Amino acid sequence: MRITVFRRLMSEEFGALRAETLSSDHVLSGLGGRTVEQALSAGVSPKTIWGEVCFAFDVPAERR
């Protein structure tokens, strides 16, 4: 998954403003206690990050 696709999915699921806030402020234990932005900077794949976001926020399976 490309980062652009990841960002689109985040925006579609949470809205543009909330997606941006979640990405920069919300720490996910499944990402080693990092935010989305920190995980991306550390080289974690966007697909892995999307999976953790979906798990943390109970995104329905059909939108994962």
Residue pairs with C-beta under 8 A, 6 or more apart in sequence:
1 45
1 46
1 47
1 50
2 46
3 40
3 46
5 46
6 46
6 47
6 49
6 50
7 19
9 50
9 63
10 19
10 22
10 23
10 36
10 50
10 53
11 19
13 19
13 57
13 59
13 63
14 22
14 57
22 36
22 53
23 35
23 36
23 37
24 35
24 36
24 37
25 35
26 35
26 36
26 56
27 33
27 34
27 35
28 34
28 35
28 36
28 39
28 52
28 53
28 56
30 52
30 55
30 56
31 38
31 39
31 44
31 49
31 52
32 39
34 42
34 44
36 49
36 53
39 48
39 49
40 46
40 49
50 64
51 64
53 59
54 63
54 64
